[in-house]
């Protein structure tokens, strides 16, 4: 199950170790430390720490305090629908924002090349038209992402 979860999370672009850690904790009766994770999964402590932080950010794990122990313990939450929604909101939102930034950078570079005379006006006009079409699509995608219908579906 742990390997299958690792492959599944990797196929979604989340990283193999993220899936392995979540599955290991999900199928563990007791909360586990980073030391448990590294020993059981054969991963580095740094990798385990980064993945645990990411899983915590998505609400997939909760940190448990155990009296008399200074180590952090982690337990998987079983609210799978909410976890998936959190991941989708986080990843898709970031992709949409980064695409807008890349389009602004491309447009600025095109303007710079046109004004310096390093690009023929016919070629610049063609590229500007393409950038404009992609920007219009990106704005529609952003509008849908920010729209009430999608937010309602992801509640």
C-alpha positions as CSV (number, residue, x, y, z in Angstrom):
1,X,0.0,0.0,0.0
2,X,2.8,2.4,0.8
3,X,4.6,1.8,-2.5
4,X,1.3,2.2,-4.4
5,X,0.6,5.4,-2.6
6,X,4.1,6.6,-3.5
7,X,3.6,5.8,-7.2
8,X,0.1,7.4,-7.2
9,X,1.3,10.7,-5.6
10,X,4.3,10.7,-8.0
11,X,2.0,10.4,-11.0
12,X,0.1,13.4,-9.8
13,X,3.3,15.4,-9.5
14,X,3.3,15.5,-5.7
15,X,6.4,13.3,-5.2
16,X,6.8,9.7,-4.3
17,X,7.9,10.3,-0.7
18,X,4.8,12.5,0.1
19,X,2.5,9.6,-0.8
20,X,4.6,7.1,1.1
21,X,4.7,9.1,4.3
22,X,1.0,9.8,4.1
23,X,0.2,6.1,3.5
24,X,2.6,4.9,6.3
25,X,1.0,7.3,8.8
26,X,-2.5,6.5,7.6
27,X,-2.0,2.8,8.2
28,X,-0.2,3.3,11.5
29,X,-2.3,3.0,14.6
30,X,0.1,5.1,16.6
31,X,1.6,8.6,15.9
32,X,5.1,8.4,14.5
33,X,8.2,10.6,14.6
34,X,10.5,11.6,11.8
35,X,12.9,8.9,13.0
36,X,10.2,6.3,12.6
37,X,9.5,7.5,9.1
38,X,13.2,7.5,8.0
39,X,13.8,4.0,9.3
40,X,10.6,2.5,8.0
41,X,10.7,4.1,4.5
42,X,14.5,4.3,4.0
43,X,14.5,8.0,3.4
44,X,16.6,10.9,4.6
45,X,15.5,12.9,7.6
46,X,15.7,16.1,5.4
47,X,13.3,14.5,2.9
48,X,11.0,13.3,5.6
49,X,10.9,16.7,7.2
50,X,10.1,18.6,4.0
51,X,7.4,16.2,3.0
52,X,5.8,16.2,6.5
53,X,5.7,20.1,6.4
54,X,4.0,19.9,3.0
55,X,1.5,17.4,4.2
56,X,0.8,19.5,7.3
57,X,0.2,22.5,5.0
58,X,-2.4,20.6,3.1
59,X,-4.1,19.4,6.4
60,X,-3.2,15.8,5.7
61,X,-1.2,15.4,9.0
62,X,-1.5,16.6,12.5
63,X,1.3,17.1,14.9
64,X,0.9,15.3,18.2
65,X,2.5,16.3,21.5
66,X,3.4,13.4,23.8
67,X,4.0,14.3,27.4
68,X,7.6,13.8,28.4
69,X,9.0,13.5,24.9
70,X,10.5,16.4,23.0
71,X,10.1,14.9,19.6
72,X,7.3,15.8,17.2
73,X,4.9,13.0,16.5
74,X,2.6,12.9,13.4
75,X,-0.7,11.2,12.6
76,X,-2.5,11.2,9.3
77,X,-5.9,12.7,9.2
78,X,-8.7,10.7,7.5
79,X,-10.6,13.5,5.9
80,X,-9.5,12.4,2.4
81,X,-11.9,14.6,0.5
82,X,-10.8,17.8,2.3
83,X,-7.1,16.9,1.9
84,X,-7.5,16.4,-1.9
85,X,-9.4,19.7,-2.1
86,X,-6.6,21.5,-0.2
87,X,-4.0,20.0,-2.6
88,X,-5.9,21.0,-5.7
89,X,-6.5,24.6,-4.4
90,X,-2.8,24.9,-3.5
91,X,-1.3,23.5,-6.7
92,X,-3.7,24.7,-9.3
93,X,-3.8,28.2,-7.8
94,X,0.0,28.4,-7.9
95,X,0.1,27.2,-11.5
96,X,-2.4,29.9,-12.6
97,X,-0.5,32.6,-10.8
98,X,2.9,31.5,-12.2
99,X,1.5,31.4,-15.7
100,X,0.3,35.0,-15.4
101,X,3.7,36.1,-14.2
102,X,5.4,34.3,-17.1
103,X,3.2,36.0,-19.6
104,X,4.0,39.4,-18.2
105,X,7.7,38.6,-18.4
106,X,7.3,37.4,-22.0
107,X,5.4,40.6,-23.0
108,X,8.0,42.8,-21.3
109,X,10.9,41.0,-23.1
110,X,9.0,41.3,-26.5
111,X,8.6,45.0,-25.9
112,X,12.3,45.4,-25.0
113,X,13.4,43.6,-28.2
114,X,11.0,45.6,-30.4
115,X,12.2,48.9,-28.9
116,X,15.9,48.0,-29.3
117,X,15.3,47.1,-32.9
118,X,16.5,43.5,-32.4
119,X,13.3,42.0,-33.7
120,X,11.5,42.7,-37.0
121,X,8.1,44.4,-36.5
122,X,6.3,41.7,-38.5
123,X,7.8,38.9,-36.2
124,X,7.0,41.0,-33.1
125,X,3.4,41.5,-34.2
126,X,3.0,37.8,-34.7
127,X,4.4,36.9,-31.3
128,X,2.4,39.7,-29.6
129,X,-0.8,38.3,-31.1
130,X,0.0,34.9,-29.7
131,X,0.9,36.2,-26.3
132,X,-2.4,38.2,-26.3
133,X,-4.4,35.0,-27.1
134,X,-2.6,33.1,-24.3
135,X,-3.1,36.0,-21.9
136,X,-6.9,36.1,-22.7
137,X,-7.1,32.4,-22.0
138,X,-5.1,32.7,-18.8
139,X,-7.4,35.5,-17.6
140,X,-10.5,33.3,-18.3
141,X,-8.9,30.5,-16.4
142,X,-8.1,32.9,-13.5
143,X,-11.7,34.1,-13.6
144,X,-13.0,30.6,-13.4
145,X,-10.6,29.7,-10.6
146,X,-11.7,32.8,-8.6
147,X,-15.4,32.1,-9.5
148,X,-18.0,31.1,-7.0
149,X,-19.0,27.9,-8.8
150,X,-15.5,26.4,-8.5
151,X,-15.1,27.6,-4.9
152,X,-18.4,26.0,-4.1
153,X,-17.4,22.7,-5.7
154,X,-14.1,22.7,-3.7
155,X,-15.8,23.3,-0.3
